[in-house]
Amino acid sequence: MSPLIALLAGCVGNDVTAISAVDPDARVHRLNNHEYDAVMGDLFTTAQRPARRFPTNAKVAGFDNNAASLPITPTFLDLHELAIEDLLDEFFYGWSSDPVHLEFEAEGSAVDTVGGKETPLGHWMLSDGDLLGCTVVTVPEKGYYDFHIASIEGHGEVAFYVDSHLQTTFSVDGAATHTFEVFLDAGMRGFELSLVDDDGGGVHIDSLVLEGPHATFADASWSYDAIVSCDPADGTNCVKHVVADFGQKAWRRDLTSDEVESLVGIWRKGDALGLGFDDALRWSLKAVLMSPEFLFRIEDPAGSPGANLLSGPELASRLSFFLWSSGPDEQLLALGANGMLQRPEVIKAEVIRMLADPRAEALIWNLAGQWWGLRALAETPLENEGLTNGLRIDMVREMEHHARRVLLDGAPMTEALTYQSTFASPRLAGHYGISTDPNSGWGTVDLSGSGRQGLLMSGGWLTITTGVVFRGKSILENFLCEETSPPPAEVTSDLSDEIEAGEGSYRERLETARTFNEPCTGCHAVIDPLGFPFDEFDAAGKQMDVDRFGYAFDTSGALPSGTAVSGARDLSSQLATDPKVARCMVQKTYSYALGRKPGAVDWAAIDSLAEEFVANDHSFQSLVVSLTTSELFRTHRGSP
């Protein structure tokens, strides 16, 4: 056995257990970064994000869980081992991340403001509803942080928000530093102050400071007692219990007696060297996590119970990574082990249970998050004109709301294209041209008077897909499932000079410029008519009156079928009733569920699922039940 394979298998010393021969037709699917973090979080209840150092996962067919895009390199294995060491440090000894100290002066470009006025020393919030906020993109770890707000003068009541959620209110009475503890998730976080009760003259703010996370020994998400639930004084017997239980969760199946004995043997070697119970156990746990059985989902036809079915544990994993982006829980593992999960009625019951579990929130970030552009909106650095950090966070929250409605709360999936009311803050409502009480907070907002409806007219989608071409291309690929080709190498896609030198409206100039780029005409004859209906929205999704040359917008367009549309709202309504869109929703879900791009073997199944999907009022839950009980999902024929 090569040193690399020995390392992966977690082998130590001479007691090397050979990796079982795997059928060449087996499907081997590495955990992607989001799955890796989720699985480690379930195993250790850790606040760490161990995959933060890993290379970004490439996307295939729009998703980063595609088995074909998840290679193994020596560098990746080194980072994987480093992540395991960090997790085991936390598990055995407590863990501390490097603290951050982020300071934002209330005057200048580091903050967003609504109302009030800037001063040389800070920012005056003068009237009820005035806002002062900032977005932090470097919160390193989930945990508890201190937030310090320095006031210079003034009197009033101030509300403090994180990601537009009210955390607390505090009174300002002159110069002081106001400190409180905040629990934050890692990543981009938005902080805002709002004057809610002006006591006369307003409140003058100097700075906002974030410090943390607190990482004392007591604060660590320490799962030792949950994993080592036996008495270490029992030595080998305790270790057997630990590795069998931990190994089952990590490998997502029951361990054989030989596998348990091999892992216990690693502990014995450490114990013989005088390492002590915990230090020797660390070797065994690291062996579990370095094994291919942890890092990969291996679906081996050699283990099929018959009729080319996935084994019970393989099916449990396929189901849990689809719905939770993580490994199976105890109930799902038990049903996989005893064979009950092979029954379609049991799968249906588990789907309903799993979609009601908080872990199904992963669908919002990983399915809709990639399909709709939600994740890109939240994570990609953007410099769109008119887009503030606070507005971007509001857009993310609005898109999350509608993803939750159609994926978890039972609304028809096509309603994502037609909803007539939304969930918005006063700031986002104002961006949409809708007047609301600035102190009303988040709530349901009627869109009927704004001319907007659905996802494709939301600020978030319009921000992440700027311009006629990108918006048309996104609709074509993500809602009609038609692939587009990159422009020919010899043709420039930059038509800015031709547009500036042209005559008439922006649309007229662009269409004229297209006539001189014949190789591009074919694709753009389909793409542009899908994008022009959105031309009246700027790069931050705000509706404009005239184009950049002062002309009224022509928002007419057409579907690829040739059906004419009169604008973005009409286009959205037409798409919602188009059978191709319903089929595309099925195809996207299917591709995400199986972690691969559909091929010839799949089209008949996707057509059948699409018919059921339409008959079931475009219900995501019904689609998931139909998909997961289908032959292709439950068998090795569902593998590439």
C-alpha positions in Angstrom: 0.0 0.0 0.0 1.3 3.4 -0.9 2.0 6.0 1.8 -0.8 8.1 0.5 -3.4 5.3 0.6 -2.1 4.3 4.0 -2.6 7.8 5.2 -6.1 8.0 3.8 -7.0 4.7 5.4 -5.7 5.9 8.7 -3.3 3.1 9.0 -0.6 3.2 11.7 2.4 0.9 12.2 2.4 -2.6 10.7 -1.3 -3.4 11.4 -2.4 -2.2 8.0 -5.9 -3.1 7.0 -6.2 -3.2 3.2 -8.9 -1.1 1.6 -11.7 -3.3 0.2 -11.6 -3.7 -3.5 -14.2 -1.5 -5.0 -16.1 -2.3 -8.2 -14.8 -0.2 -11.1 -18.4 0.9 -11.8 -18.7 2.3 -8.3 -19.6 6.0 -7.9 -17.2 7.8 -5.7 -18.4 11.2 -4.6 -16.2 13.5 -2.4 -17.8 15.8 0.1 -17.9 19.3 -1.1 -16.9 22.2 1.1 -20.4 22.9 2.4 -21.1 19.2 3.1 -17.7 18.9 4.8 -18.5 21.8 7.2 -22.0 20.4 7.8 -20.8 16.9 8.5 -18.0 18.0 10.9 -20.5 20.3 12.6 -22.8 17.4 13.2 -20.0 15.2 14.5 -18.5 17.7 16.8 -21.1 20.4 17.2 -18.3 22.8 16.4 -18.4 26.5 15.5 -15.4 26.0 13.2 -15.7 26.1 9.5 -12.9 23.6 8.7 -13.4 23.8 4.9 -12.6 27.6 4.9 -9.1 26.8 3.7 -10.1 24.4 0.9 -10.1 25.5 -2.7 -13.4 26.7 -4.0 -15.5 23.9 -5.6 -16.2 24.3 -9.3 -19.7 24.1 -10.6 -21.1 21.6 -13.1 -24.7 22.1 -14.4 -25.0 25.0 -11.9 -24.1 23.2 -8.7 -20.9 22.6 -6.7 -21.9 19.1 -5.4 -21.3 17.4 -8.8 -19.1 14.4 -8.3 -17.2 15.2 -11.5 -16.0 18.6 -10.2 -14.6 17.3 -6.8 -11.1 16.1 -7.4 -8.5 15.0 -4.8 -5.1 16.6 -4.9 -2.1 16.3 -2.5 -2.7 19.9 -1.5 -6.3 19.1 -0.7 -5.3 16.2 1.5 -2.8 18.3 3.4 -5.6 20.9 4.1 -8.0 18.1 5.1 -5.4 16.8 7.6 -4.9 20.3 9.0 -8.6 20.8 9.4 -8.8 17.5 11.3 -6.0 18.5 13.6 -7.8 21.8 14.4 -11.1 20.0 15.2 -9.4 17.4 17.4 -7.5 20.2 19.2 -10.9 21.7 20.0 -12.4 18.4 20.9 -9.7 17.4 23.4 -8.4 20.7 24.6 -10.8 23.5 23.7 -10.1 25.8 20.8 -9.5 29.4 20.1 -9.5 31.2 16.8 -7.5 34.4 16.2 -9.6 37.2 17.5 -10.6 40.1 15.2 -10.8 43.8 16.0 -12.8 45.6 13.4 -13.4 49.3 13.8 -15.7 51.5 11.7 -15.7 55.3 12.1 -19.2 56.7 11.8 -18.0 59.3 9.2 -16.7 58.3 5.8 -17.2 55.5 3.3 -17.0 52.6 5.7 -20.6 53.0 6.7 -24.0 53.3 5.1 -26.4 56.0 6.2 -30.0 56.9 5.7 -30.9 60.3 7.0 -29.0 62.3 9.5 -25.8 64.1 8.6 -22.1 63.5 8.6 -19.8 65.5 10.9 -16.0 65.7 11.2 -16.2 63.5 14.3 -18.9 61.1 13.4 -22.6 60.9 12.3 -25.6 62.6 13.8 -28.8 60.5 13.7 -31.3 63.4 13.9 -34.8 61.9 13.3 -36.7 58.7 14.2 -35.8 56.1 11.5 -32.3 57.5 10.7 -29.9 54.6 10.0 -26.2 54.1 10.5 -24.8 50.7 9.4 -21.9 48.7 8.1 -21.3 45.3 6.6 -18.5 43.1 7.8 -17.2 40.4 5.4 -14.6 39.0 7.7 -16.4 37.5 10.6 -14.1 34.5 10.9 -16.0 32.0 13.0 -19.5 31.5 14.4 -19.4 32.6 18.1 -19.9 35.3 20.6 -18.6 38.8 19.9 -18.5 42.1 21.7 -19.9 45.1 19.9 -18.9 48.6 21.2 -20.7 51.7 20.1 -19.2 55.0 21.1 -21.5 58.0 21.3 -20.2 61.6 21.5 -23.3 63.5 22.6 -27.1 63.6 22.4 -30.0 61.9 24.0 -32.3 59.2 22.6 -33.1 55.5 22.2 -31.2 53.5 19.6 -32.0 50.1 18.2 -29.3 47.7 17.2 -29.8 45.2 14.4 -27.8 42.3 13.0 -28.7 41.2 9.4 -31.9 43.3 9.9 -32.9 41.4 13.0 -33.5 43.5 16.1 -31.0 42.5 18.9 -31.5 45.1 21.5 -32.2 48.8 22.2 -30.1 51.1 24.4 -30.3 54.6 25.7 -27.8 57.3 24.8 -27.2 60.1 27.3 -24.1 62.0 26.2 -20.6 60.6 25.7 -20.3 56.9 26.5 -19.3 53.5 25.2 -22.2 51.0 24.9 -21.1 47.4 24.9 -23.1 44.2 24.4 -22.5 40.6 23.4 -23.8 39.4 20.0 -23.9 35.8 18.6 -22.8 35.9 15.0 -22.6 33.3 12.2 -19.4 33.4 10.1 -19.3 35.3 6.8 -20.8 38.6 5.7 -22.8 40.2 8.5 -24.7 43.4 8.5 -24.9 45.8 11.6 -27.2 48.7 11.8 -28.2 51.4 14.3 -31.5 53.1 14.1 -32.8 56.1 16.1 -36.2 55.0 17.4 -36.9 57.7 20.0 -35.4 61.1 19.6 -35.3 62.9 22.9 -34.4 66.2 21.2 -31.4 67.0 19.0 -30.7 63.4 18.0 -27.7 61.2 18.8 -24.1 61.7 17.7 -22.2 58.5 17.0 -18.4 58.3 16.8 -17.6 54.7 16.0 -18.6 51.0 15.9 -16.2 48.3 17.0 -16.5 44.5 16.7 -14.2 42.2 18.8 -14.1 38.5 19.1 -15.0 35.7 19.0 -14.8 34.8 22.7 -13.0 31.5 22.7 -12.5 30.6 26.3 -12.3 26.9 27.2 -15.9 27.0 28.6 -17.2 28.6 25.4 -15.9 26.0 23.0 -18.5 23.7 21.5 -17.0 20.8 23.4 -18.7 17.5 22.5 -16.3 15.3 24.4 -19.0 13.9 26.8 -21.3 13.1 23.9 -18.7 11.1 22.0 -16.8 9.6 25.0 -19.9 8.5 26.9 -18.2 5.7 28.6 -15.6 5.6 31.5 -12.0 6.0 30.1 -10.9 3.9 33.1 -12.5 1.0 31.2 -9.7 1.3 28.6 -10.2 -1.0 25.6 -13.9 -1.6 26.2 -14.5 2.2 26.3 -12.5 2.7 23.1 -14.4 0.0 21.3 -17.6 1.8 22.2 -16.3 5.2 21.1 -14.8 4.1 17.7 -17.9 2.0 16.8 -20.3 4.8 17.6 -18.2 7.7 16.2 -17.2 5.6 13.2 -20.8 4.8 12.3 -21.7 8.5 12.3 -18.5 9.5 10.3 -18.6 6.6 7.8 -22.4 6.7 7.6 -22.7 2.9 8.1 -22.1 0.3 10.8 -18.4 -0.7 11.1 -17.4 -4.3 10.8 -15.8 -6.0 13.8 -12.4 -6.0 11.9 -12.7 -2.3 11.3 -13.4 -1.6 15.0 -10.6 -3.9 16.0 -8.2 -2.1 13.6 -9.1 1.3 15.1 -8.8 0.0 18.7 -5.4 -1.4 17.7 -4.3 2.1 16.9 -5.3 3.2 20.4 -3.4 0.3 21.9 -0.2 1.4 20.2 -0.6 4.9 21.6 -1.4 3.6 25.0 1.6 1.3 25.0 3.8 4.3 24.3 2.4 6.0 27.4 0.3 8.6 25.6 -2.7 8.3 27.9 -6.3 7.6 27.0 -7.1 10.9 25.2 -3.9 11.3 23.2 -4.1 7.7 22.1 -7.8 8.1 21.2 -6.9 11.1 19.1 -4.9 8.7 16.9 -8.0 6.5 16.4 -10.4 9.4 15.7 -8.0 10.9 13.2 -7.8 7.5 11.5 -11.6 7.5 11.1 -11.6 11.0 9.6 -8.6 10.4 7.3 -10.3 7.3 5.8 -11.8 7.4 2.3 -15.0 6.1 4.0 -15.4 9.6 5.6 -14.3 11.8 2.8 -16.2 10.0 0.1 -19.6 8.6 -0.5 -18.9 5.3 -2.1 -21.8 3.6 -3.9 -20.5 0.2 -4.8 -22.7 -2.2 -6.9 -20.9 -5.1 -5.3 -22.8 -4.3 -2.1 -26.3 -4.2 -3.8 -29.0 -6.2 -2.0 -30.4 -7.1 -5.4 -32.0 -5.6 -8.5 -29.0 -3.1 -8.7 -30.5 -1.3 -5.6 -28.3 0.9 -3.5 -27.5 -0.6 -0.1 -29.5 0.8 2.8 -26.7 2.9 4.1 -25.9 4.2 0.6 -29.5 5.2 0.1 -29.6 6.9 3.5 -26.6 9.0 2.6 -27.9 9.9 -0.9 -31.1 11.1 0.7 -29.5 13.0 3.6 -26.9 14.8 1.4 -29.7 15.8 -1.0 -32.0 17.3 1.7 -29.6 18.3 4.4 -26.2 18.6 2.7 -24.9 16.4 5.6 -24.9 12.8 6.8 -27.8 10.7 7.9 -29.1 11.0 11.5 -29.6 8.1 13.9 -33.1 7.3 12.6 -32.1 7.3 8.9 -29.0 5.2 9.6 -31.1 2.7 11.5 -33.7 2.5 8.6 -30.8 2.0 6.2 -29.2 -0.7 8.3 -32.3 -2.8 8.8 -33.5 -2.6 5.2 -36.7 -0.6 5.9 -35.5 2.3 3.8 -35.8 0.3 0.6 -39.6 0.6 0.9 -41.0 3.6 -1.0 -43.6 4.3 1.7 -40.7 4.6 4.3 -38.8 6.9 2.0 -41.9 9.1 1.7 -42.3 9.3 5.5 -38.6 10.2 5.9 -38.8 12.9 3.2 -41.6 14.5 5.1 -39.8 14.3 8.4 -36.5 15.5 6.9 -38.0 18.5 5.2 -39.5 19.6 8.5 -36.1 19.3 10.2 -34.1 22.6 10.6 -31.2 20.9 8.6 -33.4 21.2 5.5 -32.6 24.9 5.6 -29.5 23.8 3.6 -31.7 23.6 0.6 -32.2 27.4 0.7 -28.5 28.0 0.6 -27.3 25.2 -1.6 -30.1 24.4 -4.0 -31.9 27.8 -4.4 -28.7 29.6 -3.3 -26.9 28.4 -6.5 -29.9 28.1 -8.8 -31.3 31.6 -8.1 -28.0 33.3 -7.5 -28.7 33.9 -3.8 -25.3 32.6 -2.7 -23.5 34.7 -5.2 -25.4 37.8 -4.1 -24.4 37.2 -0.5 -20.7 36.2 -1.0 -19.5 37.9 -4.2 -17.8 41.3 -4.0 -20.1 43.7 -5.9 -19.6 47.3 -6.9 -22.9 47.9 -8.6 -23.8 51.5 -8.7 -26.6 52.3 -6.2 -26.0 49.1 -4.2 -25.2 49.7 -0.5 -24.1 47.0 1.9 -27.3 47.3 3.9 -29.5 47.0 0.7 -27.6 43.9 -0.4 -28.3 42.2 2.9 -32.0 43.1 2.7 -32.1 41.6 -0.8 -30.5 38.4 0.4 -33.0 38.1 3.2 -35.9 38.7 0.8 -34.7 35.9 -1.6 -34.2 33.6 1.4 -37.8 34.2 2.4 -39.2 33.2 -1.0 -36.8 30.2 -1.3 -38.1 29.0 2.1 -41.7 29.4 1.0 -41.4 27.2 -2.1 -38.9 24.7 -0.8 -40.1 24.2 2.8 -43.4 25.9 3.4 -45.5 24.3 0.7 -46.0 27.2 -1.8 -46.0 26.0 -5.5 -42.5 26.4 -7.0 -43.9 28.4 -9.9 -45.1 31.0 -7.4 -41.5 32.1 -7.1 -42.1 33.8 -10.5 -45.5 35.3 -9.7 -45.7 36.3 -6.1 -47.5 39.6 -5.7 -46.3 40.4 -2.2 -42.9 40.2 -0.6 -41.1 40.3 2.7 -39.1 43.5 2.9 -37.6 46.2 5.1 -38.6 49.8 4.7 -35.3 50.4 3.0 -35.9 47.7 0.4 -39.5 48.7 -0.1 -38.3 52.3 -0.8 -35.9 50.9 -3.3 -38.9 49.3 -5.0 -40.7 52.7 -5.0 -43.1 51.7 -2.3 -43.6 54.0 0.7 -43.8 52.4 4.2 -43.4 53.6 7.7 -39.6 53.9 8.3 -40.1 52.5 11.8 -42.3 49.5 10.8 -39.4 47.1 10.4 -39.6 44.0 8.2 -43.0 42.8 7.0 -45.2 41.9 4.1 -45.2 44.5 1.4 -47.8 44.6 -1.5 -46.0 44.8 -4.8 -49.1 45.4 -7.0 -48.5 49.2 -7.1 -44.9 48.8 -8.0 -45.3 46.9 -11.3 -43.1 44.1 -9.9 -43.8 40.4 -9.3 -41.7 37.4 -8.5 -38.1 36.5 -8.3 -37.1 37.9 -11.7 -38.1 41.4 -10.7 -36.5 41.2 -7.2 -33.6 43.5 -6.4 -31.4 40.6 -5.6 -31.8 38.7 -8.9 -31.6 41.9 -10.9 -28.4 42.8 -9.1 -26.6 39.5 -9.6 -27.6 39.4 -13.3 -26.9 42.9 -14.6 -27.6 43.8 -18.2 -29.6 42.5 -21.1 -27.3 39.6 -22.0 -26.7 38.3 -18.5 -30.3 38.5 -17.5 -31.5 36.7 -20.7 -28.8 34.1 -20.4 -29.7 33.4 -16.8 -33.4 32.9 -17.7 -32.4 30.6 -20.6 -30.1 28.4 -18.5 -31.7 28.4 -15.1 -35.4 28.5 -15.9 -35.6 26.9 -19.4 -32.6 24.6 -19.0 -31.2 25.5 -22.4 -27.4 25.7 -22.6 -25.7 28.7 -24.2 -22.3 28.7 -26.0 -19.5 31.1 -25.2 -18.9 33.7 -28.0 -16.6 32.7 -30.8 -12.9 33.4 -30.0 -12.5 35.8 -32.9 -15.5 37.9 -32.0 -15.4 40.7 -29.4 -18.2 40.8 -26.9 -17.5 44.5 -26.1 -19.8 46.6 -28.2 -19.4 49.8 -26.1 -17.8 51.8 -28.9 -20.4 50.9 -31.4 -23.2 51.7 -28.9 -21.7 55.1 -28.1 -21.4 56.0 -31.7 -24.9 54.8 -32.6 -28.2 56.6 -32.8 -31.5 56.2 -30.9 -32.2 54.3 -27.7 -29.8 51.9 -26.1 -31.8 49.0 -27.4 -31.8 50.3 -30.9 -28.0 50.9 -30.8 -27.4 47.4 -29.4 -29.6 45.8 -32.0 -27.8 47.7 -34.8 -24.4 46.7 -33.4 -25.4 43.1 -33.4 -26.0 43.2 -37.2 -22.2 43.7 -37.6 -21.4 40.7 -35.5 -23.0 37.9 -37.6 -21.5 35.0 -35.6 -23.3 36.2 -32.5 -26.6 36.8 -34.1 -28.0 33.3 -33.7 -27.5 33.1 -29.9 -28.5 36.7 -29.2 -31.7 36.3 -31.2 -32.8 34.0 -28.3 -30.9 35.6 -25.4 -31.6 39.3 -26.0 -35.5 39.1 -26.2 -35.4 37.4 -22.8 -33.2 40.2 -21.4 -34.8 43.3 -22.9 -37.9 43.2 -20.7 -35.6 43.9 -17.7 -33.7 46.7 -19.4 -35.6 49.3 -17.3 -33.9 48.1 -14.1 -30.4 49.3 -13.2 -27.5 47.3 -11.8 -29.0 47.5 -8.3 -32.5 46.5 -9.5 -34.0 50.0 -9.3 -36.5 50.9 -11.9 -35.5 53.8 -14.2 -37.6 56.2 -16.3 -35.4 56.5 -19.3 -32.3 54.8 -20.6 -28.8 56.2 -20.5 -29.4 58.1 -23.8 -32.7 59.7 -22.5 -35.1 57.5 -24.4 -38.1 55.6 -23.0 -37.6 51.9 -22.6 -38.9 49.3 -25.1 -39.4 46.3 -22.8 -41.0 44.1 -25.3 -39.5 40.7 -25.8 -40.2 37.1 -26.6 -39.8 33.5 -25.4 -37.6 31.1 -27.4 -40.9 29.7 -28.7 -41.6 33.0 -30.4 -44.4 34.0 -27.9 -44.3 37.8 -27.5 -44.1 39.4 -24.1 -44.8 43.0 -23.2 -42.4 43.4 -20.3 -40.8 41.8 -17.3 -44.0 41.1 -15.5 -45.7 39.5 -18.5 -42.5 37.5 -19.1 -42.6 36.2 -15.5 -46.2 35.2 -15.9 -45.6 33.5 -19.2 -42.7 31.5 -17.7 -44.8 30.4 -14.7 -47.2 28.6 -17.1 -44.6 27.3 -19.6 -44.3 23.5 -19.4 -40.6 23.9 -20.2 -40.1 25.9 -17.0 -41.8 23.2 -14.9 -39.6 20.6 -16.5 -36.5 22.7 -15.9 -37.4 23.0 -12.2 -37.5 19.2 -12.1 -34.2 18.9 -14.0 -32.4 21.3 -11.7 -33.7 19.5 -8.6 -32.8 16.1 -10.2 -29.2 17.3 -11.0 -28.7 18.6 -7.5 -30.2 15.5 -5.8 -27.9 13.1 -7.7 -24.9 15.3 -7.8 -24.3 15.0 -11.5 -25.4 16.4 -14.8 -28.3 14.5 -16.4 -27.6 12.3 -19.4 -29.4 10.2 -21.9 -30.4 7.6 -19.3 -32.3 10.3 -17.3 -34.5 12.1 -19.8 -37.4 9.7 -19.7 -37.4 9.8 -15.9 -37.2 13.6 -15.8 -40.2 13.8 -18.3 -42.2 11.4 -16.0 -41.3 13.4 -12.9 -42.3 16.6 -14.7 -45.8 15.3 -15.4 -46.2 14.3 -11.8 -44.8 17.7 -10.7 -47.4 19.6 -12.7 -50.2 17.3 -11.6 -49.2 17.9 -7.9 -49.5 21.7 -8.3 -45.7 22.2 -8.6 -45.2 21.1 -5.0 -41.5 20.7 -4.1 -42.3 18.1 -1.4 -44.3 16.0 -3.9 -41.4 16.3 -6.4 -38.9 15.2 -3.8 -41.1 12.2 -2.8 -41.5 11.2 -6.5 -37.8 11.7 -7.2 -36.5 9.8 -4.2 -38.8 6.9 -4.6 -38.0 6.6 -8.3 -35.9 3.8 -9.7 -33.1 6.0 -10.8 -32.6 7.6 -7.3 -32.7 4.2 -5.5 -30.4 2.2 -7.8 -26.9 2.3 -9.2 -28.3 3.2 -12.6 -28.7 6.7 -11.0 -24.9 6.9 -10.9 -22.7 8.1 -13.8 
